[in-house]
Amino acid sequence: MPDLTYPVVIAAAKSWFRLWGIDVRMEGNEHIPRSGGAVLACNHSSHLDFVMAGYPPETQGRYTRFMAKREVFDHPVGGLLMRSFKHISVDRAAGAGSLRAAAEACRRGELVGIYPEATISRSFMIKELKSGAARIAADAGVPLIPMVHFGAHRIQTKDHPRDFSRRKTILIKTGEPLYPTGEDPAADTAALKSAMEALLDRCIAEYPEDEKPPGAWWLPAAYGGSAPTPEQALELDAEELRQRAARKAAKRAGNTKGGKKK
């Protein structure tokens, strides 16, 4: 089945970058293979990460099939779009099946994108990684490619209002492929984290100084910004999970009460 929506969305993104003066600077695109399966592991810092992580592969003539939570596919509109992009549904209650589906896609020659941090990093540093990316690459016998972008979170991310003002810089760096063996997934994942941290460090160091004022909310605390530290971010994540669980419990209780009334 041909890709019909992907080219349209990419063209729209490029037009947005141009019209809004978004300066996207990419490096390392040559590490993305022009054919054959591979796993692309990207950092997760904004709500625009699919756009940013999909841009470098497109320069190599590739479309990325991202792994995304099943709830997105359940949405009547969002699900239709996700399936048209041939993205891969992740059922967090049955993760093994999702990993198998991703590995099979790699064996078919697809470029599979994954966010090994699982959720957005509120500290804008690299969070602890899940082992799925390394395990998929090892299972399929394909390279694992680290990628990090920096700057998209200034436009839209958790806990902050959207900012669609003009003239922002986004850096995207792709690292050299890793080749997990599957013998030690923890070590493979640690190597991936180290590679992503090095890429992030370079992104921040090379970010334009006139757009990087000390104390900026979007700059990690370790680099002179006022973003939460990784420890503070963990506390915020835990509180978010507690609130989400409380809302679900209240909704279930309301549905049960309503059922009894009938």
Order of alpha helices (4+ residues) and beta strands (2+ residues): alpha-beta-beta-alpha-beta-alpha-alpha-beta-alpha-beta-alpha-beta-beta-alpha-alpha
